[in-house]
Amino acid sequence: MPFPPGPAGATMCTSAARRPAGADLDDEESTMSVQLTPYLAFRSEAREALDFWASVLGGTPTTTRFGDFGVGTPAEADKVMHGQLETDAGLVLMAADRPDEIPLESENAISLSLSGGADDEAALTRWFDGLAEGGRVHVPLARAPWGDSFGMVDDRFGIHWMVNSAGAGASDASDA
């Protein structure tokens, strides 16, 4: 049974499409509507990051502060306890400021991936360019050896993004 439609009418994958062959799920698990969503941690820049991503990807961030719930120290009252950005395209990012007593590692091995088909290339290019403003492009968004348009960029907050437009430039391959 497929998952219910996602935001903006997008259809989610069926659970069968994501589980290994031969793996059995009971009825409750096979009808779950669980989603995996990036939840990024900052020391004190979560609100600024969410506002930046909204300027690039669209949508309006929502946030709650530690002080809204009377938790944390007085110095943490205005920090983001939970923030979320949901775009019209159905993308969801969450972010929060870590409380001061919880370590925040500076090295990050996580990458966020934006990927779509050739019909999405204009939006993916616009998002890549927006993420690159004030950031660092590691691989310019261009035709990759596998035929897609691909690029890698760290945004101004040091978050690593990979952008891939499947099939983009495929018509160029026949011209070569």
BELDASUL-V601773 format. One record per backbone hydrogen bond with DSSP energy under -0.5 kcal/mol. CO is the residue of the C=O (numbers start at 1). NH is the residue of the N-H. Records with the same first field share a line. If there is no record, write none. Layout:
CO=NH ; NH
//
This chain:
1=15
4=12
6=9
7=10
10=6
13=3
14=17 ; 18
15=18 ; 19
20=23
26=30
27=31
28=31
29=32
35=37
38=94
40=96
42=98
45=49
46=50
47=51
48=52
49=53
50=54
51=55
52=56
53=57
54=58
62=84
64=81 ; 82
65=68 ; 69
66=69 ; 71
67=70
73=76
74=77
76=66 ; 79
77=67
79=66 ; 81
80=97
82=64
83=95
84=62
85=93
86=60
87=90
91=87
93=85
94=40
95=83
96=42 ; 98
99=102
101=103
110=160
112=162
113=115
114=164
116=166
117=120
118=121
120=124
121=125
122=126
123=127
124=128
125=129
126=130
127=131
128=132
129=133
130=133
132=135
136=138 ; 154
139=152
140=142
142=150
144=147
148=144 ; 150
149=165
150=142
151=163
152=138 ; 139
153=155 ; 161
154=136
155=158
159=155
160=112
161=153
162=114
163=151
164=116 ; 166
165=149 ; 168
166=118
167=170
169=172 ; 173
170=173 ; 174
171=175
172=175 ; 176
173=176
//
